[in-house]
Amino acid sequence: MNNRAIFLLLISLVLLLLLHASAAAPTGRWTPISNVKNPHVVEVGKFAVSEYDMESKSELKFVAVVSGESKVVAGTSYRLIVAVDDSATGAGGSKNYEAIVWEKEWLKSMNLTSFKPVV
């Protein structure tokens, strides 16, 4: 092979790798979570409710993850709609809240950044 053919082959290979990387991990964009019953997603939802309870001295009880999205940003951010039972507060019944959790899995660390009622 001549130098030009090798150069074109290398350029093609680099472009294919870049295309594959951009399709595989959409960094910075929210993407839907296809299985909200995934044990890890449920763990993140339970963490959000538990952390909110500790911070606000409330008595919300985790029911389920209703829907969610995630994005890769120096870890993974989860934006989940969680159903909670707040009957202990006197409000009664199940209500939905939006929880945003930032996880750094390699550090085994989660941080609740937002928790608010869905209106």
C-alpha positions as CSV (number, residue, x, y, z in Angstrom):
1,M,0.0,0.0,0.0
2,N,1.2,3.5,-0.7
3,N,1.3,6.3,1.9
4,R,-1.9,7.9,0.6
5,A,-4.0,4.7,1.0
6,I,-2.6,4.2,4.6
7,F,-3.5,7.8,5.4
8,L,-7.1,7.4,4.1
9,L,-7.5,4.2,6.0
10,L,-6.3,5.8,9.2
11,I,-8.6,8.8,8.7
12,S,-11.6,6.5,8.1
13,L,-10.8,4.5,11.2
14,V,-10.6,7.7,13.4
15,L,-13.9,8.9,12.0
16,L,-15.6,5.6,12.7
17,L,-14.3,5.6,16.2
18,L,-15.5,9.2,16.8
19,L,-18.9,8.4,15.3
20,H,-19.3,5.3,17.5
21,A,-18.2,7.1,20.7
22,S,-20.7,9.9,20.1
23,A,-23.6,7.5,19.5
24,A,-22.7,5.2,22.5
25,A,-22.4,7.9,25.2
26,P,-24.4,11.1,24.7
27,T,-22.4,13.2,27.2
28,G,-24.4,16.1,28.6
29,R,-27.8,15.2,27.1
30,W,-30.7,13.8,29.1
31,T,-31.6,10.4,27.7
32,P,-34.7,8.4,28.8
33,I,-34.2,5.4,31.2
34,S,-35.8,2.5,29.5
35,N,-36.2,0.3,32.6
36,V,-37.1,2.3,35.7
37,K,-37.5,-1.0,37.6
38,N,-33.7,-1.6,37.2
39,P,-32.4,-2.3,40.7
40,H,-29.8,0.5,40.5
41,V,-32.4,3.0,39.3
42,V,-34.6,2.0,42.2
43,E,-31.7,2.3,44.6
44,V,-31.1,5.9,43.3
45,G,-34.8,6.7,43.8
46,K,-34.8,5.3,47.4
47,F,-31.6,7.3,48.1
48,A,-33.3,10.5,46.9
49,V,-36.3,10.0,49.2
50,S,-34.2,9.0,52.2
51,E,-31.8,11.9,51.8
52,Y,-34.7,14.4,51.4
53,D,-36.3,12.9,54.6
54,M,-33.1,13.5,56.5
55,E,-32.6,17.0,55.2
56,S,-36.2,18.2,55.7
57,K,-37.2,16.1,58.7
58,S,-40.1,14.8,56.7
59,E,-41.5,11.2,56.7
60,L,-42.0,10.5,53.0
61,K,-41.9,6.8,52.1
62,F,-40.5,5.6,48.7
63,V,-43.1,3.8,46.5
64,A,-41.6,3.6,43.0
65,V,-39.7,5.2,40.3
66,V,-42.3,6.4,37.8
67,S,-40.0,7.6,35.0
68,G,-36.5,9.0,34.6
69,E,-33.7,10.3,32.5
70,S,-30.0,10.2,32.9
71,K,-27.0,12.1,31.5
72,V,-23.2,11.6,31.8
73,V,-21.4,14.6,33.4
74,A,-18.4,13.8,35.5
75,G,-20.4,10.9,36.7
76,T,-24.1,10.3,36.1
77,S,-27.0,12.6,36.8
78,Y,-30.4,11.1,37.3
79,R,-33.6,13.0,36.9
80,L,-36.3,10.8,38.3
81,I,-40.0,11.1,38.9
82,V,-40.6,9.2,42.1
83,A,-43.9,8.3,43.7
84,V,-43.9,8.7,47.5
85,D,-46.4,8.0,50.2
86,D,-46.7,11.1,52.4
87,S,-49.7,9.9,54.5
88,A,-47.5,10.4,57.7
89,T,-47.6,14.2,57.1
90,G,-51.4,14.2,57.0
91,A,-51.5,15.1,53.3
92,G,-52.5,11.5,52.5
93,G,-51.9,9.3,49.5
94,S,-49.2,9.0,46.9
95,K,-47.6,12.0,45.2
96,N,-44.9,12.4,42.6
97,Y,-41.7,14.3,43.1
98,E,-38.9,15.2,40.8
99,A,-35.5,14.1,42.2
100,I,-32.1,15.0,40.7
101,V,-29.2,12.8,42.0
102,W,-25.6,13.1,40.9
103,E,-23.7,9.9,41.2
104,K,-20.0,9.3,41.1
105,E,-20.0,5.5,40.9
106,W,-16.2,5.1,41.1
107,L,-16.3,6.9,44.5
108,K,-19.5,5.1,45.6
109,S,-20.9,8.6,46.1
110,M,-24.4,10.0,45.5
111,N,-25.6,13.6,46.1
112,L,-29.2,14.8,46.1
113,T,-29.2,18.1,44.2
114,S,-32.9,18.8,43.9
115,F,-36.2,17.4,45.2
116,K,-39.5,19.1,44.5
117,P,-43.1,18.2,44.0
118,V,-44.3,17.7,40.4
119,V,-47.1,20.1,39.6
